[in-house]
Amino acid sequence: MNNNIDMSKLLEALSKMDKHELEAGIAKANQILKSKNKNDIINEIKKK
């Protein structure tokens, strides 16, 4: 498991969001930290 790559992808996705989306992104970040399917959640964020 390489958390640095996952966090880089997460931060890149979050950086593209507006303030409203960022709140949802933070909630997603909490899910990612607890989830075994990190890439699935990151891909979901990127789709929006």
FENGI-V11291 format. One record per residue. OMEGA is omega in whole degrees, -180 to 180 (* if undefined). BURIAL is 1 if it has 24 or more other C-alpha atoms within 12 Angstrom, else 0. Layout:
# FENGI-V11291
omega=OMEGA burial=BURIAL
omega=OMEGA burial=BURIAL
This chain:
# FENGI-V11291
omega=-180 burial=0
omega=-177 burial=0
omega=-180 burial=0
omega=179 burial=0
omega=179 burial=0
omega=-179 burial=1
omega=177 burial=0
omega=178 burial=0
omega=180 burial=1
omega=-178 burial=1
omega=176 burial=0
omega=179 burial=0
omega=-180 burial=1
omega=-177 burial=1
omega=-179 burial=0
omega=-175 burial=0
omega=171 burial=0
omega=-173 burial=0
omega=180 burial=0
omega=179 burial=0
omega=-178 burial=0
omega=177 burial=0
omega=176 burial=0
omega=179 burial=0
omega=178 burial=1
omega=176 burial=0
omega=177 burial=0
omega=179 burial=1
omega=177 burial=1
omega=177 burial=0
omega=-178 burial=0
omega=-179 burial=1
omega=-179 burial=0
omega=-169 burial=0
omega=172 burial=0
omega=-177 burial=0
omega=-176 burial=0
omega=-177 burial=1
omega=178 burial=1
omega=-180 burial=0
omega=179 burial=1
omega=178 burial=1
omega=178 burial=0
omega=178 burial=0
omega=-176 burial=1
omega=-179 burial=0
omega=-175 burial=0
omega=* burial=0
